[in-house]
């Protein structure tokens, strides 16, 4: 297992209004080679401040695996396709993991800078 260093891989969390939108976004990111994998987690409840009040919303969570080299492209495309005015797009660097999986992510996310 690779640990403690920059693997060149990151996980990106994105909330979506429902399962259908999350799957559509995930499929688009994978088809465009901006992500190697998209996991969709249904049935999430979010509580957050919006427009001066606490809101509650049922959502789906999209978890994308990509490379740090393609992160800005992925973010731009997500924002373009996402129905929210201010979509959640949070990237977390992967500091370790099963090296064959990390290599697979790096291989599948092709394009400029990867």
Biopython code that builds the backbone (N, CA, C, O; Angstrom):
import numpy as np
from Bio.PDB.StructureBuilder import StructureBuilder

atoms = [
    (1, "UNK", "N", (0.845, -1.182, 0.000)),
    (1, "UNK", "CA", (0.000, 0.000, 0.000)),
    (1, "UNK", "C", (0.884, 1.236, 0.000)),
    (1, "UNK", "O", (1.810, 1.360, 0.802)),
    (2, "UNK", "N", (0.584, 2.136, -0.905)),
    (2, "UNK", "CA", (1.292, 3.411, -0.940)),
    (2, "UNK", "C", (0.735, 4.281, 0.181)),
    (2, "UNK", "O", (-0.482, 4.394, 0.333)),
    (3, "UNK", "N", (1.612, 4.894, 0.961)),
    (3, "UNK", "CA", (1.158, 5.747, 2.064)),
    (3, "UNK", "C", (2.029, 6.972, 2.208)),
    (3, "UNK", "O", (3.203, 6.984, 1.837)),
    (4, "UNK", "N", (1.411, 8.008, 2.763)),
    (4, "UNK", "CA", (2.133, 9.163, 3.220)),
    (4, "UNK", "C", (2.603, 10.164, 2.184)),
    (4, "UNK", "O", (3.189, 11.181, 2.556)),
    (5, "UNK", "N", (2.379, 9.928, 0.920)),
    (5, "UNK", "CA", (2.852, 10.872, -0.074)),
    (5, "UNK", "C", (1.746, 11.286, -1.017)),
    (5, "UNK", "O", (0.597, 10.865, -0.881)),
    (6, "UNK", "N", (2.111, 12.116, -1.972)),
    (6, "UNK", "CA", (1.143, 12.548, -2.971)),
    (6, "UNK", "C", (1.018, 11.457, -4.019)),
    (6, "UNK", "O", (1.978, 11.154, -4.727)),
    (7, "UNK", "N", (-0.148, 10.876, -4.115)),
    (7, "UNK", "CA", (-0.391, 9.794, -5.066)),
    (7, "UNK", "C", (-0.797, 10.312, -6.436)),
    (7, "UNK", "O", (-0.808, 9.554, -7.406)),
    (8, "UNK", "N", (-1.133, 11.601, -6.528)),
    (8, "UNK", "CA", (-1.621, 12.151, -7.779)),
    (8, "UNK", "C", (-3.095, 11.866, -8.008)),
    (8, "UNK", "O", (-3.638, 12.169, -9.071)),
    (9, "UNK", "N", (-3.744, 11.277, -7.001)),
    (9, "UNK", "CA", (-5.152, 10.907, -7.093)),
    (9, "UNK", "C", (-5.939, 11.707, -6.061)),
    (9, "UNK", "O", (-5.435, 11.991, -4.975)),
    (10, "UNK", "N", (-7.158, 12.066, -6.397)),
    (10, "UNK", "CA", (-8.021, 12.723, -5.415)),
    (10, "UNK", "C", (-9.446, 12.184, -5.535)),
    (10, "UNK", "O", (-9.857, 11.679, -6.579)),
    (11, "UNK", "N", (-10.172, 12.308, -4.447)),
    (11, "UNK", "CA", (-11.591, 11.960, -4.395)),
    (11, "UNK", "C", (-12.364, 13.267, -4.334)),
    (11, "UNK", "O", (-11.992, 14.183, -3.601)),
    (12, "UNK", "N", (-13.430, 13.349, -5.100)),
    (12, "UNK", "CA", (-14.218, 14.575, -5.175)),
    (12, "UNK", "C", (-15.647, 14.266, -4.743)),
    (12, "UNK", "O", (-16.292, 13.369, -5.286)),
    (13, "UNK", "N", (-16.133, 15.023, -3.757)),
    (13, "UNK", "CA", (-17.498, 14.876, -3.270)),
    (13, "UNK", "C", (-18.384, 15.908, -3.942)),
    (13, "UNK", "O", (-18.037, 17.087, -4.015)),
    (14, "UNK", "N", (-19.537, 15.453, -4.434)),
    (14, "UNK", "CA", (-20.499, 16.329, -5.103)),
    (14, "UNK", "C", (-21.891, 15.921, -4.635)),
    (14, "UNK", "O", (-22.249, 14.746, -4.723)),
    (15, "UNK", "N", (-22.678, 16.865, -4.143)),
    (15, "UNK", "CA", (-24.061, 16.557, -3.813)),
    (15, "UNK", "C", (-24.928, 16.889, -5.019)),
    (15, "UNK", "O", (-24.626, 17.795, -5.795)),
    (16, "UNK", "N", (-26.015, 16.132, -5.157)),
    (16, "UNK", "CA", (-26.948, 16.315, -6.263)),
    (16, "UNK", "C", (-28.366, 16.236, -5.716)),
    (16, "UNK", "O", (-28.591, 15.622, -4.673)),
    (17, "UNK", "N", (-29.327, 16.850, -6.407)),
    (17, "UNK", "CA", (-30.691, 16.878, -5.890)),
    (17, "UNK", "C", (-31.377, 15.517, -5.846)),
    (17, "UNK", "O", (-32.326, 15.322, -5.087)),
    (18, "UNK", "N", (-30.900, 14.578, -6.658)),
    (18, "UNK", "CA", (-31.508, 13.242, -6.646)),
    (18, "UNK", "C", (-30.576, 12.237, -7.315)),
    (18, "UNK", "O", (-29.534, 12.597, -7.862)),
    (19, "UNK", "N", (-30.975, 10.981, -7.256)),
    (19, "UNK", "CA", (-30.183, 9.883, -7.795)),
    (19, "UNK", "C", (-29.969, 10.035, -9.296)),
    (19, "UNK", "O", (-28.866, 9.797, -9.789)),
    (20, "UNK", "N", (-30.990, 10.422, -10.017)),
    (20, "UNK", "CA", (-30.903, 10.556, -11.471)),
    (20, "UNK", "C", (-29.853, 11.589, -11.877)),
    (20, "UNK", "O", (-29.048, 11.334, -12.772)),
    (21, "UNK", "N", (-29.856, 12.740, -11.230)),
    (21, "UNK", "CA", (-28.871, 13.788, -11.546)),
    (21, "UNK", "C", (-27.466, 13.324, -11.172)),
    (21, "UNK", "O", (-26.524, 13.535, -11.936)),
    (22, "UNK", "N", (-27.316, 12.702, -10.018)),
    (22, "UNK", "CA", (-26.001, 12.217, -9.594)),
    (22, "UNK", "C", (-25.448, 11.202, -10.595)),
    (22, "UNK", "O", (-24.274, 11.264, -10.960)),
    (23, "UNK", "N", (-26.292, 10.272, -11.038)),
    (23, "UNK", "CA", (-25.846, 9.281, -12.021)),
    (23, "UNK", "C", (-25.494, 9.937, -13.347)),
    (23, "UNK", "O", (-24.508, 9.559, -13.980)),
    (24, "UNK", "N", (-26.282, 10.909, -13.773)),
    (24, "UNK", "CA", (-26.016, 11.606, -15.034)),
    (24, "UNK", "C", (-24.672, 12.338, -14.968)),
    (24, "UNK", "O", (-23.874, 12.269, -15.903)),
    (25, "UNK", "N", (-24.431, 13.038, -13.858)),
    (25, "UNK", "CA", (-23.167, 13.739, -13.686)),
    (25, "UNK", "C", (-21.992, 12.763, -13.628)),
    (25, "UNK", "O", (-20.962, 12.984, -14.264)),
    (26, "UNK", "N", (-22.153, 11.692, -12.870)),
    (26, "UNK", "CA", (-21.092, 10.694, -12.751)),
    (26, "UNK", "C", (-20.762, 10.058, -14.087)),
    (26, "UNK", "O", (-19.591, 9.905, -14.435)),
    (27, "UNK", "N", (-21.787, 9.687, -14.836)),
    (27, "UNK", "CA", (-21.571, 9.081, -16.157)),
    (27, "UNK", "C", (-20.843, 10.057, -17.080)),
    (27, "UNK", "O", (-19.927, 9.661, -17.799)),
    (28, "UNK", "N", (-21.241, 11.319, -17.064)),
    (28, "UNK", "CA", (-20.593, 12.316, -17.919)),
    (28, "UNK", "C", (-19.118, 12.453, -17.571)),
    (28, "UNK", "O", (-18.282, 12.536, -18.471)),
    (29, "UNK", "N", (-18.778, 12.478, -16.282)),
    (29, "UNK", "CA", (-17.383, 12.634, -15.877)),
    (29, "UNK", "C", (-16.553, 11.423, -16.294)),
    (29, "UNK", "O", (-15.406, 11.575, -16.716)),
    (30, "UNK", "N", (-17.122, 10.221, -16.180)),
    (30, "UNK", "CA", (-16.404, 9.007, -16.573)),
    (30, "UNK", "C", (-16.283, 8.934, -18.099)),
    (30, "UNK", "O", (-15.203, 8.646, -18.614)),
    (31, "UNK", "N", (-17.366, 9.189, -18.820)),
    (31, "UNK", "CA", (-17.317, 9.129, -20.283)),
    (31, "UNK", "C", (-16.325, 10.131, -20.858)),
    (31, "UNK", "O", (-15.686, 9.857, -21.874)),
    (32, "UNK", "N", (-16.191, 11.284, -20.219)),
    (32, "UNK", "CA", (-15.269, 12.321, -20.693)),
    (32, "UNK", "C", (-13.853, 12.128, -20.163)),
    (32, "UNK", "O", (-12.989, 12.978, -20.376)),
    (33, "UNK", "N", (-13.614, 11.017, -19.476)),
    (33, "UNK", "CA", (-12.305, 10.666, -18.907)),
    (33, "UNK", "C", (-11.809, 11.689, -17.898)),
    (33, "UNK", "O", (-10.603, 11.825, -17.687)),
    (34, "UNK", "N", (-12.735, 12.408, -17.274)),
    (34, "UNK", "CA", (-12.364, 13.333, -16.204)),
    (34, "UNK", "C", (-12.354, 12.617, -14.859)),
    (34, "UNK", "O", (-11.779, 13.120, -13.894)),
    (35, "UNK", "N", (-12.980, 11.456, -14.788)),
    (35, "UNK", "CA", (-12.967, 10.612, -13.590)),
    (35, "UNK", "C", (-12.854, 9.159, -14.038)),
    (35, "UNK", "O", (-13.376, 8.778, -15.086)),
    (36, "UNK", "N", (-12.172, 8.361, -13.238)),
    (36, "UNK", "CA", (-12.053, 6.933, -13.535)),
    (36, "UNK", "C", (-13.261, 6.172, -13.023)),
    (36, "UNK", "O", (-13.619, 5.124, -13.560)),
    (37, "UNK", "N", (-13.887, 6.706, -11.982)),
    (37, "UNK", "CA", (-14.970, 6.000, -11.310)),
    (37, "UNK", "C", (-15.898, 7.011, -10.659)),
    (37, "UNK", "O", (-15.466, 8.058, -10.176)),
    (38, "UNK", "N", (-17.181, 6.676, -10.655)),
    (38, "UNK", "CA", (-18.181, 7.500, -9.973)),
    (38, "UNK", "C", (-19.028, 6.588, -9.096)),
    (38, "UNK", "O", (-19.636, 5.636, -9.586)),
    (39, "UNK", "N", (-19.068, 6.878, -7.809)),
    (39, "UNK", "CA", (-19.943, 6.157, -6.883)),
    (39, "UNK", "C", (-21.112, 7.064, -6.548)),
    (39, "UNK", "O", (-20.925, 8.242, -6.245)),
    (40, "UNK", "N", (-22.315, 6.519, -6.602)),
    (40, "UNK", "CA", (-23.510, 7.285, -6.263)),
    (40, "UNK", "C", (-24.116, 6.693, -5.001)),
    (40, "UNK", "O", (-24.429, 5.504, -4.942)),
    (41, "UNK", "N", (-24.275, 7.543, -3.993)),
    (41, "UNK", "CA", (-24.828, 7.125, -2.708)),
    (41, "UNK", "C", (-26.184, 7.811, -2.550)),
    (41, "UNK", "O", (-26.237, 9.025, -2.354)),
    (42, "UNK", "N", (-27.268, 7.061, -2.630)),
    (42, "UNK", "CA", (-28.601, 7.667, -2.512)),
    (42, "UNK", "C", (-29.010, 7.867, -1.059)),
    (42, "UNK", "O", (-28.381, 7.344, -0.139)),
    (43, "UNK", "N", (-30.077, 8.636, -0.875)),
    (43, "UNK", "CA", (-30.717, 8.728, 0.432)),
    (43, "UNK", "C", (-30.016, 9.586, 1.460)),
    (43, "UNK", "O", (-30.169, 9.339, 2.656)),
    (44, "UNK", "N", (-29.268, 10.567, 1.054)),
    (44, "UNK", "CA", (-28.566, 11.437, 1.980)),
    (44, "UNK", "C", (-29.463, 12.625, 2.344)),
    (44, "UNK", "O", (-30.217, 13.120, 1.506)),
    (45, "UNK", "N", (-29.374, 13.071, 3.586)),
    (45, "UNK", "CA", (-30.076, 14.277, 4.016)),
    (45, "UNK", "C", (-29.029, 15.340, 4.336)),
    (45, "UNK", "O", (-28.092, 15.094, 5.095)),
    (46, "UNK", "N", (-29.199, 16.515, 3.753)),
    (46, "UNK", "CA", (-28.281, 17.626, 4.007)),
    (46, "UNK", "C", (-29.008, 18.723, 4.769)),
    (46, "UNK", "O", (-30.162, 19.034, 4.473)),
    (47, "UNK", "N", (-28.333, 19.307, 5.748)),
    (47, "UNK", "CA", (-28.833, 20.458, 6.503)),
    (47, "UNK", "C", (-27.779, 21.542, 6.334)),
    (47, "UNK", "O", (-26.602, 21.313, 6.613)),
    (48, "UNK", "N", (-28.199, 22.734, 5.875)),
    (48, "UNK", "CA", (-27.225, 23.754, 5.510)),
    (48, "UNK", "C", (-27.862, 25.144, 5.527)),
    (48, "UNK", "O", (-29.082, 25.293, 5.474)),
    (49, "UNK", "N", (-26.995, 26.152, 5.603)),
    (49, "UNK", "CA", (-27.451, 27.532, 5.485)),
    (49, "UNK", "C", (-27.578, 27.875, 4.014)),
    (49, "UNK", "O", (-26.673, 27.582, 3.232)),
    (50, "UNK", "N", (-28.700, 28.498, 3.619)),
    (50, "UNK", "CA", (-28.865, 28.994, 2.257)),
    (50, "UNK", "C", (-29.860, 30.144, 2.287)),
    (50, "UNK", "O", (-30.960, 30.017, 2.827)),
    (51, "UNK", "N", (-29.469, 31.241, 1.714)),
    (51, "UNK", "CA", (-30.319, 32.430, 1.629)),
    (51, "UNK", "C", (-30.843, 32.864, 2.997)),
    (51, "UNK", "O", (-32.016, 33.201, 3.152)),
    (52, "UNK", "N", (-29.936, 32.846, 3.993)),
    (52, "UNK", "CA", (-30.244, 33.364, 5.313)),
    (52, "UNK", "C", (-31.037, 32.464, 6.233)),
    (52, "UNK", "O", (-31.456, 32.902, 7.305)),
    (53, "UNK", "N", (-31.259, 31.206, 5.844)),
    (53, "UNK", "CA", (-32.037, 30.294, 6.686)),
    (53, "UNK", "C", (-31.445, 28.887, 6.621)),
    (53, "UNK", "O", (-30.770, 28.524, 5.657)),
    (54, "UNK", "N", (-31.709, 28.116, 7.653)),
    (54, "UNK", "CA", (-31.296, 26.719, 7.657)),
    (54, "UNK", "C", (-32.259, 25.938, 6.766)),
    (54, "UNK", "O", (-33.478, 26.017, 6.922)),
    (55, "UNK", "N", (-31.694, 25.196, 5.845)),
    (55, "UNK", "CA", (-32.468, 24.402, 4.890)),
    (55, "UNK", "C", (-32.225, 22.918, 5.140)),
    (55, "UNK", "O", (-31.218, 22.527, 5.730)),
    (56, "UNK", "N", (-33.163, 22.107, 4.681)),
    (56, "UNK", "CA", (-33.023, 20.649, 4.720)),
    (56, "UNK", "C", (-33.372, 20.133, 3.336)),
    (56, "UNK", "O", (-34.360, 20.557, 2.737)),
    (57, "UNK", "N", (-32.559, 19.219, 2.832)),
    (57, "UNK", "CA", (-32.800, 18.695, 1.496)),
    (57, "UNK", "C", (-32.387, 17.229, 1.423)),
    (57, "UNK", "O", (-31.348, 16.841, 1.957)),
    (58, "UNK", "N", (-33.195, 16.430, 0.769)),
    (58, "UNK", "CA", (-32.810, 15.057, 0.475)),
    (58, "UNK", "C", (-32.000, 15.090, -0.815)),
    (58, "UNK", "O", (-32.430, 15.666, -1.815)),
    (59, "UNK", "N", (-30.836, 14.474, -0.785)),
    (59, "UNK", "CA", (-29.926, 14.528, -1.911)),
    (59, "UNK", "C", (-29.278, 13.161, -2.141)),
    (59, "UNK", "O", (-29.507, 12.212, -1.390)),
    (60, "UNK", "N", (-28.475, 13.087, -3.183)),
    (60, "UNK", "CA", (-27.606, 11.943, -3.432)),
    (60, "UNK", "C", (-26.174, 12.455, -3.396)),
    (60, "UNK", "O", (-25.910, 13.606, -3.744)),
    (61, "UNK", "N", (-25.259, 11.606, -2.976)),
    (61, "UNK", "CA", (-23.847, 11.963, -2.922)),
    (61, "UNK", "C", (-23.113, 11.271, -4.063)),
    (61, "UNK", "O", (-23.255, 10.066, -4.267)),
    (62, "UNK", "N", (-22.343, 12.033, -4.790)),
    (62, "UNK", "CA", (-21.521, 11.515, -5.871)),
    (62, "UNK", "C", (-20.066, 11.595, -5.413)),
    (62, "UNK", "O", (-19.598, 12.652, -4.988)),
    (63, "UNK", "N", (-19.357, 10.470, -5.503)),
    (63, "UNK", "CA", (-17.943, 10.420, -5.155)),
    (63, "UNK", "C", (-17.184, 10.063, -6.423)),
    (63, "UNK", "O", (-17.375, 8.986, -6.989)),
    (64, "UNK", "N", (-16.329, 10.965, -6.862)),
    (64, "UNK", "CA", (-15.561, 10.770, -8.088)),
    (64, "UNK", "C", (-14.095, 10.558, -7.751)),
    (64, "UNK", "O", (-13.563, 11.203, -6.848)),
    (65, "UNK", "N", (-13.442, 9.656, -8.473)),
    (65, "UNK", "CA", (-12.001, 9.461, -8.331)),
    (65, "UNK", "C", (-11.339, 9.979, -9.598)),
    (65, "UNK", "O", (-11.680, 9.560, -10.704)),
    (66, "UNK", "N", (-10.397, 10.889, -9.429)),
    (66, "UNK", "CA", (-9.717, 11.519, -10.548)),
    (66, "UNK", "C", (-8.270, 11.764, -10.191)),
    (66, "UNK", "O", (-7.794, 11.327, -9.143)),
    (67, "UNK", "N", (-7.570, 12.468, -11.069)),
    (67, "UNK", "CA", (-6.190, 12.847, -10.785)),
    (67, "UNK", "C", (-6.140, 14.329, -10.450)),
    (67, "UNK", "O", (-7.001, 15.106, -10.863)),
    (68, "UNK", "N", (-5.122, 14.702, -9.697)),
    (68, "UNK", "CA", (-4.964, 16.120, -9.372)),
    (68, "UNK", "C", (-4.716, 16.923, -10.651)),
    (68, "UNK", "O", (-5.071, 18.100, -10.716)),
    (69, "UNK", "N", (-4.116, 16.306, -11.659)),
    (69, "UNK", "CA", (-3.843, 16.990, -12.918)),
    (69, "UNK", "C", (-5.120, 17.355, -13.665)),
    (69, "UNK", "O", (-5.132, 18.340, -14.404)),
    (70, "UNK", "N", (-6.192, 16.590, -13.492)),
    (70, "UNK", "CA", (-7.446, 16.839, -14.220)),
    (70, "UNK", "C", (-8.510, 17.488, -13.347)),
    (70, "UNK", "O", (-9.630, 17.712, -13.807)),
    (71, "UNK", "N", (-8.182, 17.792, -12.102)),
    (71, "UNK", "CA", (-9.169, 18.289, -11.144)),
    (71, "UNK", "C", (-9.861, 19.571, -11.607)),
    (71, "UNK", "O", (-11.085, 19.662, -11.513)),
    (72, "UNK", "N", (-9.136, 20.540, -12.093)),
    (72, "UNK", "CA", (-9.748, 21.816, -12.502)),
    (72, "UNK", "C", (-10.698, 21.622, -13.678)),
    (72, "UNK", "O", (-11.753, 22.253, -13.736)),
    (73, "UNK", "N", (-10.326, 20.747, -14.618)),
    (73, "UNK", "CA", (-11.218, 20.451, -15.747)),
    (73, "UNK", "C", (-12.492, 19.783, -15.262)),
    (73, "UNK", "O", (-13.587, 20.123, -15.708)),
    (74, "UNK", "N", (-12.348, 18.827, -14.344)),
    (74, "UNK", "CA", (-13.507, 18.131, -13.787)),
    (74, "UNK", "C", (-14.422, 19.123, -13.072)),
    (74, "UNK", "O", (-15.638, 19.095, -13.260)),
    (75, "UNK", "N", (-13.841, 19.995, -12.256)),
    (75, "UNK", "CA", (-14.626, 20.982, -11.531)),
    (75, "UNK", "C", (-15.393, 21.895, -12.499)),
    (75, "UNK", "O", (-16.583, 22.144, -12.307)),
    (76, "UNK", "N", (-14.723, 22.382, -13.517)),
    (76, "UNK", "CA", (-15.371, 23.280, -14.472)),
    (76, "UNK", "C", (-16.536, 22.591, -15.179)),
    (76, "UNK", "O", (-17.597, 23.188, -15.362)),
    (77, "UNK", "N", (-16.339, 21.350, -15.570)),
    (77, "UNK", "CA", (-17.408, 20.612, -16.271)),
    (77, "UNK", "C", (-18.571, 20.314, -15.331)),
    (77, "UNK", "O", (-19.730, 20.417, -15.734)),
    (78, "UNK", "N", (-18.281, 19.948, -14.093)),
    (78, "UNK", "CA", (-19.342, 19.705, -13.113)),
    (78, "UNK", "C", (-20.184, 20.957, -12.901)),
    (78, "UNK", "O", (-21.413, 20.891, -12.909)),
    (79, "UNK", "N", (-19.530, 22.089, -12.712)),
    (79, "UNK", "CA", (-20.246, 23.347, -12.480)),
    (79, "UNK", "C", (-21.114, 23.687, -13.687)),
    (79, "UNK", "O", (-22.228, 24.189, -13.539)),
    (80, "UNK", "N", (-20.599, 23.413, -14.872)),
    (80, "UNK", "CA", (-21.346, 23.675, -16.104)),
    (80, "UNK", "C", (-22.610, 22.813, -16.199)),
    (80, "UNK", "O", (-23.657, 23.299, -16.627)),
    (81, "UNK", "N", (-22.518, 21.545, -15.804)),
    (81, "UNK", "CA", (-23.630, 20.603, -15.946)),
    (81, "UNK", "C", (-24.579, 20.562, -14.754)),
    (81, "UNK", "O", (-25.720, 20.119, -14.890)),
    (82, "UNK", "N", (-24.131, 21.013, -13.600)),
    (82, "UNK", "CA", (-24.879, 20.850, -12.356)),
    (82, "UNK", "C", (-26.075, 21.798, -12.292)),
    (82, "UNK", "O", (-25.961, 22.955, -12.699)),
    (83, "UNK", "N", (-27.223, 21.330, -11.787)),
    (83, "UNK", "CA", (-28.399, 22.196, -11.706)),
    (83, "UNK", "C", (-28.366, 23.209, -10.558)),
    (83, "UNK", "O", (-29.124, 24.178, -10.584)),
    (84, "UNK", "N", (-27.515, 23.011, -9.557)),
    (84, "UNK", "CA", (-27.457, 23.937, -8.426)),
    (84, "UNK", "C", (-26.766, 25.243, -8.817)),
    (84, "UNK", "O", (-25.858, 25.257, -9.648)),
    (85, "UNK", "N", (-27.207, 26.322, -8.213)),
    (85, "UNK", "CA", (-26.572, 27.623, -8.412)),
    (85, "UNK", "C", (-25.134, 27.614, -7.887)),
    (85, "UNK", "O", (-24.231, 28.168, -8.513)),
    (86, "UNK", "N", (-24.934, 26.976, -6.728)),
    (86, "UNK", "CA", (-23.609, 26.849, -6.119)),
    (86, "UNK", "C", (-23.395, 25.375, -5.753)),
    (86, "UNK", "O", (-23.632, 24.978, -4.612)),
    (87, "UNK", "N", (-22.949, 24.571, -6.712)),
    (87, "UNK", "CA", (-22.777, 23.142, -6.419)),
    (87, "UNK", "C", (-21.611, 22.874, -5.475)),
    (87, "UNK", "O", (-20.590, 23.561, -5.506)),
    (88, "UNK", "N", (-21.789, 21.872, -4.647)),
    (88, "UNK", "CA", (-20.706, 21.411, -3.778)),
    (88, "UNK", "C", (-19.748, 20.583, -4.613)),
    (88, "UNK", "O", (-20.144, 19.578, -5.203)),
    (89, "UNK", "N", (-18.503, 20.992, -4.668)),
    (89, "UNK", "CA", (-17.440, 20.237, -5.321)),
    (89, "UNK", "C", (-16.235, 20.338, -4.394)),
    (89, "UNK", "O", (-15.529, 21.345, -4.390)),
    (90, "UNK", "N", (-16.007, 19.294, -3.613)),
    (90, "UNK", "CA", (-14.917, 19.280, -2.632)),
    (90, "UNK", "C", (-13.925, 18.189, -3.003)),
    (90, "UNK", "O", (-14.297, 17.021, -3.117)),
    (91, "UNK", "N", (-12.676, 18.560, -3.188)),
    (91, "UNK", "CA", (-11.634, 17.601, -3.550)),
    (91, "UNK", "C", (-10.742, 17.313, -2.356)),
    (91, "UNK", "O", (-10.360, 18.216, -1.612)),
    (92, "UNK", "N", (-10.421, 16.051, -2.187)),
    (92, "UNK", "CA", (-9.530, 15.617, -1.115)),
    (92, "UNK", "C", (-8.414, 14.776, -1.717)),
    (92, "UNK", "O", (-8.666, 13.775, -2.387)),
    (93, "UNK", "N", (-7.192, 15.193, -1.473)),
    (93, "UNK", "CA", (-6.058, 14.432, -1.970)),
    (93, "UNK", "C", (-5.977, 13.073, -1.300)),
    (93, "UNK", "O", (-6.200, 12.950, -0.096)),
    (94, "UNK", "N", (-5.661, 12.068, -2.076)),
    (94, "UNK", "CA", (-5.503, 10.712, -1.554)),
    (94, "UNK", "C", (-4.037, 10.532, -1.188)),
    (94, "UNK", "O", (-3.159, 10.581, -2.050)),
    (95, "UNK", "N", (-3.783, 10.324, 0.093)),
    (95, "UNK", "CA", (-2.416, 10.218, 0.593)),
    (95, "UNK", "C", (-1.912, 8.790, 0.659)),
    (95, "UNK", "O", (-0.749, 8.555, 0.987)),
    (96, "UNK", "N", (-2.765, 7.845, 0.355)),
    (96, "UNK", "CA", (-2.358, 6.448, 0.361)),
    (96, "UNK", "C", (-3.461, 5.586, -0.193)),
    (96, "UNK", "O", (-4.589, 6.043, -0.377)),
    (97, "UNK", "N", (-3.135, 4.342, -0.458)),
    (97, "UNK", "CA", (-4.122, 3.408, -0.966)),
    (97, "UNK", "C", (-3.454, 2.240, -1.661)),
    (97, "UNK", "O", (-2.228, 2.150, -1.727)),
    (98, "UNK", "N", (-4.269, 1.363, -2.169)),
    (98, "UNK", "CA", (-3.805, 0.169, -2.882)),
    (98, "UNK", "C", (-3.212, 0.616, -4.218)),
    (98, "UNK", "O", (-3.943, 1.086, -5.090)),
    (99, "UNK", "N", (-1.920, 0.476, -4.383)),
    (99, "UNK", "CA", (-1.232, 1.025, -5.548)),
    (99, "UNK", "C", (-1.811, 0.558, -6.885)),
    (99, "UNK", "O", (-1.897, 1.372, -7.804)),
    (100, "UNK", "N", (-2.211, -0.698, -7.044)),
    (100, "UNK", "CA", (-2.821, -1.068, -8.327)),
    (100, "UNK", "C", (-4.107, -0.271, -8.620)),
    (100, "UNK", "O", (-4.378, 0.057, -9.775)),
    (101, "UNK", "N", (-4.884, 0.033, -7.598)),
    (101, "UNK", "CA", (-6.082, 0.846, -7.804)),
    (101, "UNK", "C", (-5.700, 2.277, -8.172)),
    (101, "UNK", "O", (-6.271, 2.853, -9.098)),
    (102, "UNK", "N", (-4.745, 2.846, -7.458)),
    (102, "UNK", "CA", (-4.296, 4.210, -7.746)),
    (102, "UNK", "C", (-3.742, 4.298, -9.172)),
    (102, "UNK", "O", (-3.996, 5.271, -9.881)),
    (103, "UNK", "N", (-2.991, 3.286, -9.584)),
    (103, "UNK", "CA", (-2.448, 3.259, -10.946)),
    (103, "UNK", "C", (-3.578, 3.177, -11.965)),
    (103, "UNK", "O", (-3.509, 3.809, -13.019)),
    (104, "UNK", "N", (-4.612, 2.407, -11.660)),
    (104, "UNK", "CA", (-5.770, 2.297, -12.549)),
    (104, "UNK", "C", (-6.451, 3.655, -12.712)),
    (104, "UNK", "O", (-6.798, 4.040, -13.829)),
    (105, "UNK", "N", (-6.646, 4.383, -11.612)),
    (105, "UNK", "CA", (-7.253, 5.719, -11.690)),
    (105, "UNK", "C", (-6.408, 6.612, -12.587)),
    (105, "UNK", "O", (-6.937, 7.272, -13.481)),
    (106, "UNK", "N", (-5.107, 6.637, -12.357)),
    (106, "UNK", "CA", (-4.221, 7.489, -13.157)),
    (106, "UNK", "C", (-4.271, 7.110, -14.636)),
    (106, "UNK", "O", (-4.246, 7.989, -15.498)),
    (107, "UNK", "N", (-4.341, 5.825, -14.938)),
    (107, "UNK", "CA", (-4.385, 5.358, -16.321)),
    (107, "UNK", "C", (-5.696, 5.727, -17.011)),
    (107, "UNK", "O", (-5.698, 6.138, -18.171)),
    (108, "UNK", "N", (-6.807, 5.579, -16.296)),
    (108, "UNK", "CA", (-8.119, 5.801, -16.914)),
    (108, "UNK", "C", (-8.469, 7.275, -17.097)),
    (108, "UNK", "O", (-9.271, 7.623, -17.964)),
    (109, "UNK", "N", (-7.875, 8.128, -16.291)),
    (109, "UNK", "CA", (-8.150, 9.567, -16.400)),
    (109, "UNK", "C", (-7.076, 10.139, -17.332)),
    (109, "UNK", "O", (-6.022, 10.602, -16.897)),
    (110, "UNK", "N", (-7.380, 10.088, -18.594)),
    (110, "UNK", "CA", (-6.415, 10.487, -19.621)),
    (110, "UNK", "C", (-6.660, 11.910, -20.072)),
    (110, "UNK", "O", (-7.710, 12.496, -19.811)),
    (111, "UNK", "N", (-5.682, 12.444, -20.743)),
    (111, "UNK", "CA", (-5.837, 13.760, -21.336)),
    (111, "UNK", "C", (-4.696, 14.668, -20.985)),
    (111, "UNK", "O", (-3.657, 14.239, -20.482)),
    (112, "UNK", "N", (-4.907, 15.919, -21.258)),
    (112, "UNK", "CA", (-3.885, 16.932, -20.988)),
    (112, "UNK", "C", (-3.466, 16.895, -19.518)),
    (112, "UNK", "O", (-4.315, 16.903, -18.627)),
    (113, "UNK", "N", (-2.191, 16.854, -19.276)),
    (113, "UNK", "CA", (-1.684, 16.957, -17.924)),
    (113, "UNK", "C", (-1.682, 15.667, -17.133)),
    (113, "UNK", "O", (-1.282, 15.670, -15.969)),
    (114, "UNK", "N", (-2.116, 14.559, -17.724)),
    (114, "UNK", "CA", (-2.104, 13.310, -16.945)),
    (114, "UNK", "C", (-1.152, 12.297, -17.515)),
    (114, "UNK", "O", (-1.025, 11.197, -16.977)),
]
sb = StructureBuilder()
sb.init_structure("model")
sb.init_model(0)
sb.init_chain("A")
sb.init_seg("    ")
for serial, (resi, resn, name, xyz) in enumerate(atoms, 1):
    if name == "N":
        sb.init_residue(resn, " ", resi, " ")
    sb.init_atom(name, np.array(xyz, "f"), 0.0, 1.0, " ", f" {name:<3s}", serial, name[0])
structure = sb.get_structure()
